[in-house]
């Protein structure tokens, strides 16, 4: 009887760990996908706005009033987005991922202004959250059943 009880407890513990692991993978992959969609939606002139992306688990990255880049100078966003990806890779269930762009003109890019239509890159990406979660869940289920 004792062996049976211990086996049951071990099975429940293993199932709980696997469930938590799956939820964490869905959470991280979905967050990464939303961040990627938003980042790819940022309009590009020099690439400075995309290169200003930051991520944090503590608070929303703040827009820097004099952070606008140099006209005509090309910027590479891969390093900055790599830092966001690294932050997301360390997320645990229940934590909040704060992802923001610090260039001083991102608000007009998101919401538009008199000479430019709104890009809505953050809002459009965030609106896809549930579809992304469903897709990531289906993908991970497919992988686990193929093993």
N, C-alpha and C positions, 0 to 999 in steps of 0.2 A: 504493500500500500504506500509506503513512504517513497519508494522509487517512482511509482506512478505519479505521486503528487509533485515530486521534484521535476520530473520530466514535463509535466504540465506547466509548472512555473517557468521552467527554462524555455518552453515553447512560447509562452505568453511574452516573456522578456524579449526573445528573439523577434517575435512578430511586432512588438512595440518599437524596438530599435529600427527594424526595417521600415515600418510605417513612418516614423520620424525622419528617417533618411530620405524616403521618397518625397515626403512633404517639403523637406529642405531643398531637394534637387528641383522640384517644381517651382518653388518660391524663387530660388536663385536664377534659374533659367528664364523664368517669366520676367523677372525684374531686368535681367540682361537684355532680353528681347525688346521690352518697352524702351529701355535706355537707348538701345541701338536705333530703333525706329525714330525716336525723338532726335537723336544726334544726326541721323541721315536726313532729317527734315529741316535742319537749320540751313537757311539760305547761305550760299557761299559767294563771296566776292573775293576776299583774300584768304578766307579760311580762319580768320581770327576769332570769330564768334564760336565756331566749332572747337577751336583750340582752347577756348576759355572754359570748357566744361570741367566741372569738379564734382566729386562725390564725397559724401560724409555719412557716418552713422550717428553723428552728434547733432548737427544742425544744418539748415539750408545754406549752401554757399551764397555769399552775398555779392550783389552786383557792385563793382568797383567804379565809382563815378568817373575817374579819369582813365579807365582801362578801355582803350579803343583801337589799339594797334596802329601800325604805320600804313598809310595809303600806298598801294602797289606792292607791298612786301608780302610774299606768299607765306602762309603759316601751315604747319603740319599738326593735325589734331590727334594723331595716333598715340603719342605719348600721354597726353592728357586723358584720352578715353581709356587707355590701358590702365591708368590709375583708378578710373571708375570701375572697370572690369575687376580689378584686384579687390576693391572694396566690396563689390557685390559677391565675389567668391567667398568672402568671409562672413557674409550675413547669416544670421540664425533666425529661425522662426520667432516672430514677435518683435524683431528689430525693424527700424524704419530706415530705408535708403533715401537719403536726400541727394538729389542730382539736380544741379543747376548750372547755369552759364553766367560767367562773371563779367563778360563784356558789357560796357555801359549802354549798349544799344539793343540788347536782347528783348527788352519789353516791346519796343516798337516793331521788332521782327515778329514776335509772337502775335501781337494784337493789331499790327498795322499802324500806319500813320498817313498823313495827307498825300504822300507820294508813293506809297507802297501798300499793297493789299496784305492782310494778315497771313502769316505762314501757318500759325497755329500748331507748330511742331510739337509742343509739349501737350497741348490739349488733345490733339489727334492721336498721339501715341498712348496717352493715358486712357482714352476712350476705348482702346482695343484690349485693355487688361484682361477681361473675362474670356474673350476669344483666344488670346494668347495662352492663358492658363489652361483652357480646354485643349488647345493644340499641343502644348508641352506635355500635359498629362497623357494624352492619347499616344504621343510619341514615346514617352517613357514606358507606358504599358506595353506598347508594341515591342520595344527592345527587351523588356523582361520576359515576355512570352516567347520570344525568339531564342532565348538562351536555354 
